[in-house]
């Protein structure tokens, strides 16, 4: 069995969206019914999105769980429309 070294940090970071792409995705997702936001710390939140482009912050509201999570754009790793 051959040993496979882990991918270098430069390759692992390539999987993350750039700040500009995250900003554009958040702008476009404001009208979506449901989004999933993946954060750099490993957590994820699914729900309706509120995004304030002037402050660079937002909120994901999960109506079913009656909860919400506030976030800064710097904390977002990836965004997917559900």
N, C-alpha and C positions, 0 to 999 in steps of 0.2 A: 504494500500500500504506500503510495507516494504522499509526501507531506505537501500541502498547499498553503502557502503563506496568505495571510489576510490581505485584502485589497488596501493599497495605500490610501492615506487620508484624502488625497486629491481626487481619487476615484469615488470614495464614499461621499464626499461633499457634492459631487456632480449630480447625485440623485436628488438633492434638495433644489427647490425652486429658488431663483434669484429674487431679490427684494422687488425689482421692477415687475417681474412676472406675478409675484404674490399680490402686489398692489393692483395690477390689472385684473387678476382673477377675482379679487375681492370686489372691485368695481363692477365687474360683469355679473357676479353672483348675487348682487343685492336684490335682484328681482326673482331669484330662484326660490322654489318652495322649500327646499331642504338642501343643506350643504354639510359636508364633513370637513372640519378644520383639524389638521394634525399639527401639533406643537413640537417645538424643538426638545422639550423635556420628556417627550414620549406619550403624553396624553392626547386624547382626541375628543372632539365634541361634535355632535350632530344636531342640527335644528335649523331654525330660521336665522338668517344673518342680518345684523344691523352693522353698517360700516360707516365711519366718519372719516372721509379722506383728509380733511383738514387737520384733524388731531392724530391721524395714523393709528386709530384704535377702533375696536368693534366689540360686538357681543354676539354670542350664539345662544339662541333661546330654544330650549327643548320643551315644547308645550306638554308632551306626554308625561315627562318627569317633573314638570313644574319647576324647572331650574334654568339658570343661565350662567354663562361664563364670559367675563370680560377679558379682552386680550389687547396687546399692543402688536402692531404689524411685525415688529422685530422678533416676537415669540413664535410666529407662524413658520412652519416648515413646508407645508403643502396644503392645498385646498382641492376638494373634489365635489362636484355636483352630485347629489344623490337622486 
